[in-house]
């Protein structure tokens, strides 16, 4: 079985029946599901459920007016949903040759109680024992590590219990909420629990887990716990579940009514997409940034050893500032790398992907474990104070996610013996920088998303879960026109009253990031049904995005027209609309650009666009003043000179035209789309075919390559034809010169 075989589980039909309120058919399909995938406990619960429903219906048919009838029906609906999701869980636990079932056995091998009161007692006891042992009163380091290692094993079992479980029970919710907020439980434990809830929430919607994660987002004071919970809240929200759970919308609103959290979710959407571009970003680091940094490093690799480069003593004597230049280059590369990182780029995926084969990563839980230098596997490789200090230095900088921090520790330990001792000592004493509080939430969330991305892409037993990093529909409850990774198109977001405030930034990000050369990405994005945003910013953003999709220029035109209705004097909207009209309605495009230029008279780029479009449409008198202005501002711009000369010619100012052309072609230059007008200017001024041909030969002009019959079909050609007519040059003569 594969996780995509949800038609076998009647997935969409059962959910549809529940959302419609058709409980009888939902129960019937649920029974069919358990017949295909037998489970004694589920079968007994379903049988009891059916009997309860039949009893209620029988009572109702006798015209009994029970004020609690709707409450009973709602409870049965929720019970059907829970049983169905539990059957999905059992089904998914069988994926990958029953890998998750093996993890479930591992969770229970020590006979732990998973009652939350007992779980909390154990977690709190660890905090007390660890604190006492860390004081080192009896100087028993081994005792500290025994306590730590035993706890890590317990935490691993707890993770596997949660990561393989089905629906939570109502009685568990409050205990978990309190456990995730209390300062008497270690932050690492809370983070791991949140991740386990997220993974199970990714594969089966659970209103209780959704509520717990929302509560943690709102009330946790630990940024690492809070940001993991925010990611889990978003990834596990399901689709249209308010038809089954009335509180679904309320839970969503409780989080998203906070403007700062909406901004975080928008940033999270960008971070998810950036993570999916990890391979390309890693290539940029590997091929562009790192070679330059390595070239300027004060070390070299020789004969399997790392050695210091020898400095040239003459540099100091001669006053060469080579060191300063090297430092400057290093700063430039580091700034570039940090800029990419701050935007969300995943620079290290490909490099660290190659070092995920350590035994440490065979344990699923370890992919999400916050980094600790005290972990048993790290202690095995951090054998000297210098190595330990360097590993701590690297991992404190928050440049990489926890998963990569562990990879770094194992990889660095392998090469540490090749580094000279004095270099190790120097590296281990480099001062560290603390995490910027303003960036803390963003960086913590980014790093966590990258850990999740690595798990779903590099861990081989993930078929029991649904990846949120998919271009396509992945989950059984995701509409077919959606992409899993674009979670902000969930109806919960789209229908929210504040969505219009976020949507423009959301669309503009996609417009900037979108790579139409990536076919899988292109197909996914073009398949998505994008909502419209009825505001100036929304229409503009949608128009820009549609332009990026190439084939949706007409729809983009409509967006820009609507934007101008919202803001009639927007030069930006005028320019964008003009762009969509190129080749379709060039006259309107020119008028739009002229209006925009009137609003932005100092905009050189816009001035050029107006001149270009005016030249193409035959508005020579209007554009000549603009071209003269550009002519004096851009004295090295050949196209401006030739366009001015051509406009002067077509406006009847032949002498001025040829004078400018002569300056352009004073030296041998490449031919251009304006060369034909230079030939025409020479002919009209000299009134001599012979002199014109002499100029053509002198300038080595290939007349056939610069002029085709199509010029006469363009507005400039028509004006040139009128000019020739006024000088008594016939059509036949023109063809003899230009086409013979």
C-alpha positions as CSV (number, residue, x, y, z in Angstrom):
1,X,0.0,0.0,0.0
2,X,1.1,3.6,-0.6
3,X,-0.1,6.7,1.1
4,X,-1.7,7.9,-2.1
5,X,-4.2,5.0,-2.1
6,X,-6.8,7.0,-0.2
7,X,-9.6,6.0,-2.6
8,X,-9.3,2.6,-0.8
9,X,-10.2,4.3,2.4
10,X,-13.1,6.3,0.9
11,X,-11.3,9.4,2.1
12,X,-13.0,12.2,0.2
13,X,-16.5,10.5,0.4
14,X,-16.5,10.1,4.1
15,X,-15.3,13.7,4.7
16,X,-17.9,15.0,2.2
17,X,-20.7,13.1,4.0
18,X,-19.6,14.4,7.4
19,X,-19.5,18.0,6.0
20,X,-22.9,17.5,4.5
21,X,-24.3,16.1,7.7
22,X,-25.1,12.7,6.1
23,X,-24.2,10.5,9.1
24,X,-25.8,7.3,7.8
25,X,-23.7,7.2,4.7
26,X,-20.6,8.2,6.6
27,X,-21.0,5.3,9.0
28,X,-21.7,2.9,6.1
29,X,-18.4,3.9,4.4
30,X,-16.6,3.7,7.7
31,X,-17.7,0.1,8.1
32,X,-16.6,-0.7,4.5
33,X,-13.2,0.8,5.3
34,X,-12.7,-1.4,8.4
35,X,-13.7,-4.4,6.3
36,X,-10.8,-3.7,3.9
37,X,-8.4,-3.0,6.7
38,X,-9.6,-5.0,9.7
39,X,-9.0,-3.8,13.2
40,X,-10.9,-5.4,16.1
41,X,-10.9,-2.3,18.4
42,X,-12.1,0.0,15.6
43,X,-14.7,-2.4,14.5
44,X,-16.2,-2.7,18.0
45,X,-16.3,1.1,18.3
46,X,-17.9,1.5,15.0
47,X,-20.5,-1.1,15.9
48,X,-21.3,0.8,19.1
49,X,-21.5,4.1,17.2
50,X,-23.9,2.6,14.7
51,X,-26.2,1.3,17.5
52,X,-26.1,4.8,19.1
53,X,-27.1,6.5,15.9
54,X,-29.9,3.9,15.2
55,X,-31.2,4.4,18.8
56,X,-31.3,8.2,18.3
57,X,-33.0,7.9,14.9
58,X,-35.6,5.5,16.3
59,X,-36.4,7.9,19.1
60,X,-36.6,10.8,16.8
61,X,-39.0,9.0,14.4
62,X,-41.5,8.7,17.3
63,X,-41.8,12.5,17.3
64,X,-39.9,12.8,20.5
65,X,-38.7,16.3,21.1
66,X,-35.3,16.0,22.6
67,X,-33.6,19.4,23.2
68,X,-30.2,17.6,23.2
69,X,-30.8,15.9,19.8
70,X,-28.4,18.2,17.9
71,X,-25.8,17.9,20.6
72,X,-26.0,14.1,20.3
73,X,-25.8,14.3,16.5
74,X,-22.8,16.6,16.7
75,X,-21.0,14.2,19.1
76,X,-21.7,11.3,16.8
77,X,-20.3,13.3,13.8
78,X,-17.1,14.0,15.7
79,X,-16.9,10.4,16.8
80,X,-17.2,9.2,13.2
81,X,-14.5,11.6,12.2
82,X,-12.2,10.5,15.0
83,X,-12.7,6.8,14.2
84,X,-12.0,7.5,10.5
85,X,-8.8,9.4,11.3
86,X,-7.7,6.6,13.6
87,X,-8.2,4.2,10.7
88,X,-6.1,6.5,8.5
89,X,-3.4,6.5,11.2
90,X,-3.4,2.7,11.3
91,X,-3.2,2.6,7.5
92,X,-0.3,5.1,7.4
93,X,1.6,3.3,10.2
94,X,1.9,0.3,7.8
95,X,3.8,2.5,5.2
96,X,7.5,1.8,4.6
97,X,7.1,-1.9,5.6
98,X,5.5,-0.9,8.9
99,X,8.3,1.4,10.0
100,X,6.0,3.5,12.3
101,X,4.5,0.4,13.8
102,X,8.1,-0.6,14.8
103,X,8.5,2.9,16.3
104,X,5.3,2.4,18.2
105,X,6.7,-0.8,19.7
106,X,9.9,1.0,20.5
107,X,7.9,3.6,22.4
108,X,6.3,1.0,24.6
109,X,9.3,-1.3,25.1
110,X,10.0,0.0,28.7
111,X,6.3,-0.1,29.7
112,X,6.1,3.7,30.3
113,X,2.7,5.2,31.2
114,X,1.6,7.7,28.7
115,X,-0.9,9.4,31.0
116,X,-0.1,13.0,30.8
117,X,0.1,13.5,34.6
118,X,2.8,10.8,34.7
119,X,4.6,12.2,31.6
120,X,4.7,15.6,33.3
121,X,6.0,14.2,36.6
122,X,8.9,12.5,34.7
123,X,9.8,15.5,32.7
124,X,9.8,17.7,35.8
125,X,11.8,15.2,37.8
126,X,14.4,15.3,35.1
127,X,14.7,19.1,35.4
128,X,15.3,18.8,39.1
129,X,17.8,16.0,38.8
130,X,19.7,17.6,35.9
131,X,19.9,20.9,37.8
132,X,21.3,19.2,40.9
133,X,23.8,17.1,38.9
134,X,24.9,20.2,36.9
135,X,26.0,22.0,40.1
136,X,28.8,19.4,40.3
137,X,28.7,19.3,44.1
138,X,30.1,15.8,44.2
139,X,32.0,16.4,40.9
140,X,30.4,13.3,39.4
141,X,30.3,14.2,35.7
142,X,29.3,10.6,34.9
143,X,26.2,10.9,37.0
144,X,25.1,14.0,35.1
145,X,25.5,12.3,31.8
146,X,23.7,9.2,33.0
147,X,20.7,11.4,34.0
148,X,20.9,13.2,30.7
149,X,21.2,10.0,28.6
150,X,18.4,8.2,30.4
151,X,16.2,11.3,29.8
152,X,17.0,11.4,26.1
153,X,16.0,7.8,25.8
154,X,12.7,8.5,27.5
155,X,12.1,11.6,25.4
156,X,12.7,9.5,22.3
157,X,10.1,7.0,23.4
158,X,7.7,9.8,24.2
159,X,8.3,11.2,20.7
160,X,7.6,7.9,19.0
161,X,4.4,7.4,21.1
162,X,3.1,10.8,19.9
163,X,4.4,10.5,16.4
164,X,2.5,7.2,15.8
165,X,-0.7,8.0,17.7
166,X,-4.2,8.7,16.4
167,X,-6.7,11.3,17.7
168,X,-6.2,12.7,21.1
169,X,-8.9,12.3,23.8
170,X,-10.7,15.4,25.1
171,X,-9.5,14.7,28.6
172,X,-5.8,15.0,27.4
173,X,-6.1,18.5,26.0
174,X,-5.8,20.6,29.1
175,X,-2.9,18.6,30.5
176,X,-0.9,19.0,27.3
177,X,-1.6,22.7,27.1
178,X,-0.3,23.2,30.7
179,X,2.7,21.0,30.1
180,X,3.8,23.0,27.0
181,X,3.7,26.3,28.9
182,X,5.1,25.4,32.3
183,X,8.6,26.6,33.1
184,X,9.1,23.4,35.2
185,X,9.5,21.4,32.0
186,X,12.6,21.7,29.9
187,X,12.3,23.7,26.7
188,X,13.9,20.9,24.6
189,X,11.2,18.5,25.8
190,X,8.4,20.9,24.9
191,X,9.9,21.5,21.5
192,X,10.1,17.8,20.8
193,X,6.5,17.3,21.9
194,X,5.3,20.1,19.7
195,X,7.1,18.5,16.7
196,X,5.5,15.1,17.3
197,X,2.0,16.8,17.5
198,X,2.8,18.6,14.2
199,X,3.8,15.4,12.4
200,X,0.6,13.6,13.3
201,X,-1.4,16.8,12.6
202,X,0.2,16.8,9.1
203,X,-1.3,13.4,8.2
204,X,-4.7,13.5,10.0
205,X,-6.5,16.6,11.1
206,X,-7.1,16.6,14.9
207,X,-9.1,19.5,16.3
208,X,-7.6,18.9,19.7
209,X,-4.0,19.1,18.5
210,X,-4.9,22.2,16.4
211,X,-6.3,23.8,19.6
212,X,-3.2,22.9,21.6
213,X,-0.8,24.3,19.1
214,X,-2.9,27.5,18.8
215,X,-2.9,27.9,22.6
216,X,0.9,27.4,22.7
217,X,1.4,30.0,20.0
218,X,-0.6,32.5,22.0
219,X,0.8,31.9,25.5
220,X,4.3,30.4,25.3
221,X,7.0,32.8,26.4
222,X,9.8,30.5,24.9
223,X,10.4,31.7,21.4
224,X,11.7,28.2,20.3
225,X,8.5,26.5,21.6
226,X,6.3,29.2,20.2
227,X,7.8,29.2,16.7
228,X,7.6,25.4,16.5
229,X,4.0,25.6,17.6
230,X,3.2,28.3,15.0
231,X,4.7,26.1,12.2
232,X,2.6,23.1,13.5
233,X,-0.5,25.3,13.8
234,X,-0.2,26.3,10.1
235,X,0.8,22.9,8.8
236,X,-2.0,21.0,10.6
237,X,-5.0,23.3,10.0
238,X,-6.8,21.0,7.5
239,X,-9.4,22.4,5.0
240,X,-13.0,23.4,5.6
241,X,-13.2,21.6,8.9
242,X,-15.6,24.2,10.4
243,X,-18.4,22.1,8.8
244,X,-17.5,19.3,11.3
245,X,-16.0,21.4,14.1
246,X,-17.8,24.7,14.8
247,X,-14.9,25.8,17.0
248,X,-12.4,25.4,14.1
249,X,-12.8,29.0,12.9
250,X,-12.7,30.4,16.4
251,X,-9.4,28.6,17.1
252,X,-7.9,30.0,13.8
253,X,-9.1,33.5,14.6
254,X,-7.7,33.4,18.1
255,X,-4.2,33.3,16.6
256,X,-4.6,35.2,13.3
257,X,-6.5,38.1,14.8
258,X,-3.1,39.2,16.1
259,X,-1.4,41.4,13.4
260,X,2.1,40.4,14.4
261,X,1.3,36.7,14.1
262,X,-0.2,37.4,10.6
263,X,3.1,39.0,9.6
264,X,5.0,35.9,11.0
265,X,2.7,33.5,9.0
266,X,3.4,35.5,5.8
267,X,7.1,35.3,6.5
268,X,6.7,31.6,7.2
269,X,5.1,31.1,3.8
270,X,8.1,32.7,2.1
271,X,10.5,30.6,4.2
272,X,8.7,27.4,3.1
273,X,9.1,28.4,-0.5
274,X,12.7,29.4,0.0
275,X,13.4,26.0,1.6
276,X,12.1,24.3,-1.5
277,X,14.7,26.2,-3.5
278,X,17.4,24.8,-1.3
279,X,19.4,23.1,-4.0
280,X,19.8,26.2,-6.1
281,X,20.7,28.3,-3.1
282,X,23.3,25.7,-2.0
283,X,24.7,25.9,-5.5
284,X,25.2,29.6,-5.2
285,X,27.0,29.2,-2.0
286,X,29.2,26.3,-3.3
287,X,30.1,27.8,-6.7
288,X,30.2,31.6,-6.1
289,X,30.6,32.5,-2.4
290,X,32.7,29.7,-0.9
291,X,35.4,29.7,-3.6
292,X,36.0,33.4,-3.0
293,X,36.1,32.9,0.8
294,X,38.4,30.0,0.6
295,X,40.8,31.8,-1.7
296,X,41.1,34.5,0.9
297,X,41.4,32.2,4.0
298,X,44.8,32.4,5.9
299,X,45.0,28.6,5.7
300,X,45.8,26.1,2.9
301,X,45.2,22.4,2.6
302,X,48.4,20.4,1.8
303,X,49.2,16.7,2.0
304,X,46.1,16.0,4.0
305,X,46.9,18.7,6.5
306,X,45.6,22.2,7.1
307,X,48.5,24.7,7.3
308,X,48.8,28.5,7.7
309,X,49.7,30.4,4.6
310,X,53.0,32.2,4.8
311,X,52.8,36.0,4.6
312,X,55.1,37.9,2.3
313,X,57.3,40.1,4.6
314,X,57.8,42.6,1.8
315,X,54.1,43.6,2.0
316,X,54.8,45.4,5.3
317,X,58.0,47.0,4.0
318,X,56.4,48.2,0.8
319,X,53.2,49.3,2.5
320,X,51.0,46.9,0.5
321,X,47.5,46.7,2.0
322,X,46.9,43.2,0.8
323,X,45.5,42.1,4.2
324,X,43.0,44.9,4.2
325,X,41.9,44.0,0.7
326,X,41.5,40.3,1.6
327,X,39.4,41.3,4.7
328,X,37.3,43.6,2.5
329,X,36.6,40.7,0.1
330,X,35.8,38.4,2.9
331,X,33.3,40.9,4.4
332,X,31.6,41.3,1.0
333,X,31.2,37.5,0.7
334,X,30.0,37.2,4.3
335,X,27.5,40.0,3.9
336,X,26.2,38.4,0.7
337,X,25.8,35.1,2.5
338,X,24.1,36.7,5.5
339,X,21.8,38.7,3.2
340,X,20.6,35.5,1.5
341,X,20.2,33.8,4.9
342,X,18.2,36.7,6.3
343,X,15.9,36.5,3.4
344,X,15.3,32.9,4.1
345,X,17.6,31.1,1.6
346,X,18.7,27.6,2.6
347,X,22.4,27.7,1.7
348,X,23.7,24.6,3.3
349,X,21.1,21.9,2.3
350,X,23.2,20.2,-0.4
351,X,26.4,20.2,1.6
352,X,25.0,18.9,4.8
353,X,22.7,16.4,2.9
354,X,25.9,14.5,2.2
355,X,26.6,13.9,5.9
356,X,23.3,12.6,7.0
357,X,24.5,9.0,7.0
358,X,25.8,9.0,10.5
359,X,24.0,6.5,12.8
360,X,22.6,9.4,14.7
361,X,20.2,10.2,11.9
362,X,18.8,6.7,11.7
363,X,16.7,7.7,14.7
364,X,13.7,9.6,13.4
365,X,13.5,11.7,16.6
366,X,17.0,13.0,16.2
367,X,16.1,15.0,13.0
368,X,14.1,17.4,15.2
369,X,16.2,17.4,18.4
370,X,17.5,20.8,19.5
371,X,21.3,20.7,19.3
372,X,23.2,19.9,22.5
373,X,26.9,19.5,23.0
374,X,26.0,17.1,25.8
375,X,24.2,14.6,23.5
376,X,25.8,11.1,23.9
377,X,26.7,10.9,20.1
378,X,28.3,14.4,20.1
379,X,30.3,13.6,23.3
380,X,31.8,10.6,21.5
381,X,33.3,12.9,18.8
382,X,34.0,16.1,20.8
383,X,37.0,14.5,22.5
384,X,39.0,17.7,23.3
385,X,38.1,21.1,24.9
386,X,39.2,22.8,21.6
387,X,36.9,20.6,19.4
388,X,34.0,21.1,21.8
389,X,34.5,24.9,21.9
390,X,34.6,25.1,18.1
391,X,31.4,23.0,17.7
392,X,29.7,25.2,20.3
393,X,30.9,28.3,18.6
394,X,29.5,27.2,15.2
395,X,26.2,26.1,16.6
396,X,25.6,29.2,18.7
397,X,25.7,31.5,15.7
398,X,22.3,30.2,14.5
399,X,23.5,30.1,10.9
400,X,22.2,26.5,10.5
401,X,19.3,24.4,11.7
402,X,19.6,21.9,14.5
403,X,19.8,19.0,12.1
404,X,22.8,20.6,10.3
405,X,24.4,21.5,13.6
406,X,24.6,17.8,14.5
407,X,26.0,17.1,11.0
408,X,28.6,19.7,11.5
409,X,29.7,18.3,14.8
410,X,30.2,14.8,13.3
411,X,31.9,16.1,10.2
412,X,34.2,18.5,11.9
413,X,35.3,15.9,14.4
414,X,36.5,13.8,11.5
415,X,38.9,16.5,10.2
416,X,39.9,18.1,13.5
417,X,43.0,15.9,13.8
418,X,44.3,17.4,10.6
419,X,44.2,20.9,11.9
420,X,47.3,22.2,13.7
421,X,46.8,22.5,17.5
422,X,47.5,26.3,17.6
423,X,44.9,26.9,14.9
424,X,42.3,24.9,16.8
425,X,43.1,26.9,19.9
426,X,42.8,30.2,18.1
427,X,39.5,29.1,16.5
428,X,38.1,28.0,19.9
429,X,38.6,31.4,21.5
430,X,36.8,33.5,18.8
431,X,34.2,35.6,20.6
432,X,30.6,34.7,19.7
433,X,27.7,37.0,18.9
434,X,24.3,36.8,20.6
435,X,21.2,36.2,18.6
436,X,19.5,39.5,17.7
437,X,16.2,39.6,19.5
438,X,14.4,41.3,16.6
439,X,15.5,38.4,14.4
440,X,15.2,35.6,16.9
441,X,11.6,34.5,16.0
442,X,12.3,34.6,12.3
443,X,15.6,32.7,12.5
444,X,14.3,30.1,14.9
445,X,11.3,29.5,12.6
446,X,13.5,29.4,9.5
447,X,15.9,26.9,11.1
448,X,13.1,24.7,12.2
449,X,11.4,24.7,8.8
450,X,14.8,23.7,7.3
451,X,15.0,20.8,9.8
452,X,11.6,19.6,8.7
453,X,12.6,20.0,5.0
454,X,15.7,17.9,5.6
455,X,13.6,15.2,7.3
456,X,11.0,15.0,4.5
457,X,13.7,15.0,1.8
458,X,16.5,12.9,3.3
459,X,15.0,10.5,5.8
460,X,14.0,7.3,4.0
461,X,11.0,6.3,6.1
462,X,8.6,9.3,5.6
463,X,5.8,7.6,3.7
464,X,3.7,7.5,6.9
465,X,3.4,11.3,6.8
466,X,2.4,14.0,4.3
467,X,5.1,16.5,3.4
468,X,4.1,20.2,3.5
469,X,7.0,20.8,1.0
470,X,5.1,19.6,-2.1
471,X,4.2,21.4,-5.3
472,X,1.1,19.2,-5.7
473,X,-1.9,18.1,-3.7
474,X,-0.6,15.7,-1.1
475,X,-3.2,15.3,1.7
476,X,-6.5,13.5,1.2
477,X,-8.3,16.7,2.4
478,X,-6.5,19.1,0.1
479,X,-8.5,20.4,-2.9
480,X,-7.1,19.3,-6.2
481,X,-6.5,22.8,-7.4
482,X,-4.2,23.6,-4.4
483,X,-0.5,23.1,-3.9
484,X,0.5,21.7,-0.5
485,X,3.3,24.3,0.0
486,X,1.1,27.3,-0.7
487,X,-0.8,27.1,2.6
488,X,-1.9,30.7,2.5
489,X,-4.5,29.7,-0.2
490,X,-6.4,27.7,2.5
491,X,-10.0,29.0,2.6
492,X,-9.3,30.0,6.3
493,X,-6.9,32.7,5.0
494,X,-8.6,33.6,1.8
495,X,-12.0,34.3,3.5
496,X,-10.4,36.3,6.4
497,X,-11.2,40.0,6.5
498,X,-7.6,40.9,6.8
499,X,-6.4,38.7,3.9
500,X,-6.4,41.6,1.6
501,X,-3.7,43.3,3.7
502,X,-1.4,40.3,3.3
503,X,-2.2,39.2,-0.2
504,X,-0.3,41.9,-2.1
505,X,3.0,41.0,-0.3
506,X,2.2,37.3,-0.8
507,X,1.7,37.7,-4.6
508,X,4.6,40.0,-5.1
509,X,6.9,37.5,-3.4
510,X,5.7,34.8,-5.8
511,X,6.2,37.2,-8.7
512,X,9.8,37.9,-7.7
513,X,10.6,34.3,-6.7
514,X,8.7,32.4,-9.4
515,X,10.9,30.5,-11.9
516,X,9.0,29.6,-15.0
517,X,12.0,27.5,-16.1
518,X,11.2,25.0,-13.3
519,X,8.5,23.0,-15.0
520,X,7.2,21.2,-11.8
521,X,6.9,24.6,-10.0
522,X,5.4,26.3,-13.0
523,X,2.7,23.5,-13.5
524,X,1.8,23.6,-9.8
525,X,1.5,27.4,-9.6
526,X,-0.5,27.7,-12.8
527,X,-2.9,25.0,-11.6
528,X,-3.7,26.9,-8.4
529,X,-6.9,28.9,-8.3
530,X,-5.8,32.3,-7.1
531,X,-8.3,34.6,-5.4
532,X,-8.7,38.2,-6.5
533,X,-7.9,41.0,-4.2
534,X,-10.2,44.0,-4.6
535,X,-7.9,46.9,-3.7
536,X,-5.3,49.0,-5.5
537,X,-2.4,47.0,-3.9
538,X,-4.2,43.7,-4.5
539,X,-5.0,44.3,-8.1
540,X,-1.5,45.5,-8.8
541,X,0.1,42.5,-7.1
542,X,-2.2,40.1,-9.0
543,X,-1.4,41.8,-12.3
544,X,2.3,41.6,-11.7
545,X,2.0,37.9,-10.8
546,X,-0.1,37.1,-13.8
547,X,2.4,38.9,-16.1
548,X,5.0,36.5,-14.7
549,X,2.9,33.6,-15.9
550,X,3.4,34.7,-19.5
551,X,0.2,33.4,-21.0
552,X,-2.1,35.5,-18.7
553,X,-1.4,38.9,-20.1
554,X,-5.0,39.7,-20.8
555,X,-6.0,38.9,-17.2
556,X,-3.1,41.1,-16.0
557,X,-4.5,43.9,-18.2
558,X,-7.8,43.7,-16.5
559,X,-6.1,43.8,-13.1
560,X,-4.2,47.0,-14.0
561,X,-7.4,48.6,-15.3
562,X,-9.1,47.8,-12.0
563,X,-6.1,49.2,-10.1
564,X,-6.4,52.5,-12.0
565,X,-10.1,52.7,-11.0
566,X,-9.0,52.5,-7.4
567,X,-6.2,55.1,-8.0
568,X,-6.6,57.0,-11.3
569,X,-3.3,58.9,-10.9
570,X,-1.0,56.0,-10.3
571,X,2.0,56.2,-12.7
572,X,3.0,52.7,-11.8
573,X,-0.4,51.3,-12.8
574,X,-0.3,53.2,-16.0
575,X,3.2,51.8,-16.9
576,X,2.1,48.3,-16.1
577,X,-1.1,48.6,-18.1
578,X,0.9,50.0,-21.0
579,X,3.2,47.0,-20.9
580,X,0.2,44.6,-21.3
581,X,-1.0,46.6,-24.3
582,X,2.3,46.3,-26.3
583,X,1.5,45.0,-29.8
584,X,-2.3,45.0,-28.9
585,X,-3.1,48.7,-28.6
586,X,0.1,50.6,-29.0
587,X,-1.7,54.0,-29.2
588,X,-3.3,53.6,-25.8
589,X,0.0,52.3,-24.5
590,X,1.7,55.5,-25.6
591,X,-1.0,57.8,-24.1
592,X,-0.7,55.9,-20.8
593,X,3.1,56.3,-20.8
594,X,2.8,60.0,-21.6
595,X,0.4,60.5,-18.7
596,X,2.7,58.5,-16.4
597,X,5.7,60.7,-17.5
598,X,3.7,63.8,-16.7
599,X,3.4,62.5,-13.2
600,X,7.1,61.5,-13.0
601,X,8.9,64.0,-15.1
602,X,12.3,63.2,-13.6
603,X,12.1,59.5,-14.2
604,X,14.7,58.9,-17.0
605,X,13.7,55.3,-17.6
606,X,10.1,56.3,-18.0
607,X,11.1,59.1,-20.3
608,X,13.0,56.6,-22.5
609,X,10.0,54.3,-22.6
610,X,7.7,57.1,-23.7
611,X,10.2,58.1,-26.4
612,X,10.5,54.5,-27.6
613,X,6.7,53.9,-27.8
614,X,6.2,57.4,-29.3
615,X,8.7,56.6,-32.0
616,X,7.1,53.2,-32.7
617,X,3.6,54.8,-33.0
618,X,4.7,57.9,-35.1
619,X,4.4,60.6,-32.4
620,X,7.6,62.2,-33.5
621,X,6.8,65.8,-32.5
622,X,5.9,64.7,-28.9
623,X,9.0,62.6,-28.4
624,X,11.7,64.8,-29.9
625,X,11.9,67.1,-26.9
626,X,12.1,64.1,-24.6
627,X,14.8,62.6,-26.8
628,X,16.8,65.8,-26.8
629,X,16.6,65.8,-23.0
630,X,17.9,62.2,-22.9
631,X,20.5,63.0,-25.6
632,X,22.2,65.5,-23.2
633,X,21.8,63.3,-20.1
634,X,23.0,60.1,-21.7
635,X,25.8,61.1,-24.0
636,X,27.1,57.6,-24.4
637,X,23.7,56.0,-25.1
638,X,23.8,55.1,-28.8
639,X,20.1,54.1,-29.0
640,X,19.0,57.5,-27.8
641,X,21.1,59.2,-30.4
642,X,19.8,57.0,-33.2
643,X,16.2,57.3,-32.1
644,X,16.5,61.1,-32.0
645,X,18.1,61.2,-35.4
646,X,15.4,58.9,-36.8
647,X,12.6,60.9,-35.3
648,X,14.1,64.2,-36.6
649,X,14.3,62.6,-40.1
650,X,10.7,61.4,-40.0
651,X,9.6,64.8,-38.8
652,X,11.3,66.4,-41.8
653,X,14.4,67.7,-40.1
654,X,16.8,65.9,-42.5
655,X,20.0,68.0,-41.9
656,X,19.9,67.7,-38.1
657,X,19.2,64.0,-38.5
658,X,22.2,63.3,-40.7
659,X,24.4,65.3,-38.5
660,X,23.7,63.2,-35.5
661,X,23.9,59.9,-37.5
662,X,27.3,60.9,-38.9
663,X,28.6,61.3,-35.3
664,X,27.2,57.9,-34.4
665,X,28.7,56.2,-37.4
666,X,31.9,58.2,-37.4
667,X,33.6,55.0,-36.3
668,X,32.8,51.5,-37.5
669,X,29.9,50.3,-35.4
670,X,27.4,47.4,-35.4
671,X,24.3,47.8,-37.5
672,X,21.0,48.6,-35.6
673,X,17.3,48.9,-36.2
674,X,17.9,52.6,-37.0
675,X,20.6,52.1,-39.7
676,X,18.1,52.1,-42.5
677,X,17.0,55.7,-41.4
678,X,20.7,56.8,-41.6
679,X,20.7,55.5,-45.2
680,X,17.5,57.4,-45.9
681,X,18.8,60.6,-44.4
682,X,21.9,60.5,-46.5
683,X,19.9,59.8,-49.7
684,X,17.4,62.6,-49.0
685,X,20.1,65.2,-48.1
686,X,22.5,64.4,-51.0
687,X,19.7,63.6,-53.5
688,X,22.3,61.2,-54.9
689,X,22.1,57.5,-55.2
690,X,25.8,57.3,-56.0
691,X,26.8,59.2,-52.9
692,X,24.4,57.1,-50.8
693,X,26.0,53.9,-52.1
694,X,29.4,55.3,-51.4
695,X,28.4,56.0,-47.8
696,X,26.9,52.4,-47.5
697,X,30.2,50.9,-48.7
698,X,32.4,53.2,-46.6
699,X,30.5,52.3,-43.4
700,X,30.3,48.7,-44.5
701,X,26.5,48.6,-44.1
702,X,24.9,45.3,-45.0
703,X,21.6,46.9,-46.3
704,X,19.8,43.6,-46.5
705,X,20.5,42.7,-42.9
706,X,19.2,46.0,-41.6
707,X,16.1,46.5,-43.7
708,X,13.3,44.2,-44.7
709,X,10.0,44.9,-46.5
710,X,8.3,44.9,-43.1
711,X,9.6,48.4,-42.3
712,X,7.0,49.8,-44.6
713,X,4.2,48.2,-42.6
714,X,5.3,49.9,-39.4
715,X,4.3,53.5,-38.5
716,X,7.9,54.7,-39.0
717,X,7.8,53.2,-42.5
718,X,4.7,54.9,-43.5
719,X,6.1,58.3,-42.4
720,X,9.3,57.5,-44.3
721,X,7.2,56.6,-47.4
722,X,5.5,60.0,-47.1
723,X,8.9,61.7,-46.8
724,X,10.2,60.0,-49.9
725,X,7.0,60.9,-51.8
726,X,7.5,64.6,-50.9
727,X,11.0,64.4,-52.4
728,X,9.7,62.8,-55.6
729,X,11.2,59.4,-54.8
730,X,8.9,56.6,-56.1
731,X,8.2,53.3,-54.5
732,X,10.1,51.6,-57.3
733,X,13.2,53.7,-56.7
734,X,13.1,52.9,-53.0
735,X,13.1,49.2,-53.7
736,X,16.0,49.6,-56.2
737,X,18.1,51.2,-53.5
738,X,17.0,49.1,-50.5
739,X,16.2,45.7,-51.9
740,X,18.1,45.3,-55.2
